Amino acid sequence: MSSKHRSMPSLNSDKAAEDFVATADLTQYDLSGFKPMHFEIEPKGTALNMRLPASLLAAVKAKAKVKGIPYTRYVRMLLETDVAQMR
């Protein structure tokens, strides 16, 4: 890493990331650790209905809120990550 490159700050939500990218000069940061991003392009045509203990749903919602994303997207991300590891 060059001495002129700074480490990326922690961005704990989509809003924080959007604000950072809108104002920062990204040429001053080390982006070598970035990984390709997977964007949803497949239509979501099937629904999943689950019954969960209230405490588990509350924990999932709290974790998603910390990440700055809707809890349904967070659950889908968990499922996609787990399934991808099996491949």
BELZI-V436414 format. One record per backbone hydrogen bond with DSSP energy under -0.5 kcal/mol. NH is the residue of the N-H (numbers start at 1). CO is the residue of the C=O. E is the energy in kcal/mol with one decimal. If there is no record, write none. Layout:
nh=NH co=CO e=E
nh=NH co=CO e=E
This chain:
nh=5 co=2 e=-1.5
nh=6 co=28 e=-3.0
nh=12 co=10 e=-0.6
nh=17 co=13 e=-2.0
nh=18 co=14 e=-2.6
nh=19 co=15 e=-2.5
nh=20 co=16 e=-2.2
nh=21 co=17 e=-2.6
nh=22 co=18 e=-1.9
nh=23 co=19 e=-1.1
nh=23 co=20 e=-0.7
nh=24 co=20 e=-2.7
nh=26 co=24 e=-1.0
nh=28 co=25 e=-2.0
nh=29 co=26 e=-1.5
nh=30 co=6 e=-2.5
nh=31 co=29 e=-0.8
nh=34 co=31 e=-1.6
nh=39 co=37 e=-0.6
nh=41 co=39 e=-0.7
nh=45 co=43 e=-0.9
nh=50 co=48 e=-0.6
nh=52 co=50 e=-0.6
nh=56 co=53 e=-0.5
nh=57 co=53 e=-2.1
nh=58 co=54 e=-2.4
nh=59 co=55 e=-1.9
nh=60 co=56 e=-2.4
nh=61 co=57 e=-2.6
nh=62 co=58 e=-2.3
nh=63 co=59 e=-2.3
nh=64 co=60 e=-2.5
nh=65 co=61 e=-2.2
nh=66 co=62 e=-2.0
nh=67 co=63 e=-1.6
nh=68 co=64 e=-0.8
nh=68 co=65 e=-0.6
nh=69 co=64 e=-2.4
nh=74 co=70 e=-2.0
nh=75 co=71 e=-2.5
nh=76 co=72 e=-2.1
nh=77 co=73 e=-2.6
nh=78 co=74 e=-2.2
nh=79 co=75 e=-2.3
nh=80 co=76 e=-2.8
nh=81 co=77 e=-2.5
nh=82 co=78 e=-2.3
nh=83 co=79 e=-2.6
nh=84 co=80 e=-2.4
nh=85 co=81 e=-1.7
nh=86 co=82 e=-0.9
nh=86 co=83 e=-0.7
nh=87 co=83 e=-0.8
nh=87 co=84 e=-0.6
